[in-house]
Amino acid sequence: MDDSNLEIISADAFGSSLRGFGINLLVSDVRKTVDFLNVVFGIRSTRVSDDFAIVIYGDQVFMLHSDAAYASNPIHALIPETPPRGGGITIHLYDSDPDTACANCPNVDAVIMAAPKDKPHGLREAFIADHDGYVWAPSRRL
């Protein structure tokens, strides 16, 4: 997706531009999640508000919505009262250095669940839980 106009794109134009596979994470604090993603992984975001952000990772985009933004959506009933969220889901970031990401973790509310390690499937990866309990796996090819 061409992200050059994401800062000014209207909600309906953005929505109709989405194709393929998409992710929308419901988070307790959009701004805190944006900060985590930027500090730990260098991921940039745009259209950041208390309720929404467009997150840009390479040539892919995904969205963050606050719990409050989904208050009238049926999925809201599935949000746990306390972390962790996303049980069983690992969000892989295949172009993020796990050593750098883990070195950045002390600067934010994050827990390193597994330190960087070379894996037999050809990746060096780590596992990091954010403040909501979502697990992020930065990795790079060996």
N, C-alpha and C positions, 0 to 999 in steps of 0.2 A: 504494500500500500504506500502511495506517495504521502509522506507525512508533512509535506511543506505547508499545507493549509489546515492542519488539524487544530491549530490555535483559534481559527476563525470559523471553522465549519459549523453549520447549524446541526442541531440534534437529528433532524430528519435526514439531512444529507449524509451525515456520518453513518447513521443506522442503515441507510440503503446502500452504502458503499461496502459494507462488510460482506465477505465471501468466505467459503470454505469452512474451516473449523475455528471456533472462537471460545474464549474463556472470559467469564465474568466472575470475579471473586467478591463475595460479600464480606466486608471487613468492619471491624468495630470503630476504626479511626482511619479514614482515607488518607489524611495528611501524614499520619505516622507511618502508614504502609508505604506511601510514596517516598518518604525519607529513608526508610529501611532499604527499599529497592535501589535508591540512588546511592546511598552510602556504601552498602555492601557489594552491589553488583555494577554500579555505574549506569543503571537503567534510568532513562529519562521519561518524564511524564509531562502531559499538557492538559489544559482544561481542568486543572486541579481545584476542587472546592471541598467543602465539608462532606458533600454527598457523592462526588463522582470524580474520576480521573481516567484519562486515556493514557495507557502505559505503552511505551514504544521500546521493543527489544529487537534490534536488528531491523529486518523488514517486516516484522510482525507487530500487531497491536493486540492488546487485551484491555479489559476494563476493570475498574474497581468501583463498587457502589457501597455506600454506607448501609448499615442495617436499617436505618430510618428511611432511606430511599426505597426500600423494599417492604415497608410496613404493610402495604395493602396487597402484596403479592403472596400467593399460597406458599412459596418456598420459605417465606419468613418464619413459618412455624417449625421449620427444620433446623433453624440456627440454634446451636447449643448456648446455654446461658453462660458457660465459661469455656475457655479453650481446653482442649485443642479443637480446631475446626478442620474440615477436610480429611477426616480419618481415612487412611488408606490411599490417599492421593499424594503423589510426589510431583512437584512442579520442576521439571528438568530444564536447566538453562545450559544448553550445549556449547555455547560460545562464551562462557564465563569461567575465568580462572578460579579454581577452588581454593588455592592457597591465598590469593589476594582477597577473595571474599571472606575467608575465615579470619584473616588479619584485620579486616574492617569491622568484624562483629562487636568488639568491645565498645565501639562508638554508637551502638544502637541497642535496642531491647531485642536481643536475639540469643538463641542457644545453639551452639555447635553440637549436633547430635552424633555426628561421625566426622572426624578430622579427615583432611584430604588423604586419599589412598589410591594407588594404582590398582585398577581392577582387571580381572582376566578378560573382560569384554572390550578391552581396548580404550578405556577412559580412565582419567584421573578424576575422582569426584569426591565431594563432601556432601553432608546433609545438615541443613541449617533450619531451625524452627523460628518463625517470626513471632511477634507478640500475640497473634491470634492462634498460633499453633499450626499454621500452614507450613509444610515442609518443602523447602527449596533445595534443589540439588545442582549446584554449579559444577560444570564438568568441562574437560577439554580432552582432545585426542592425545593418546600417548605417542 
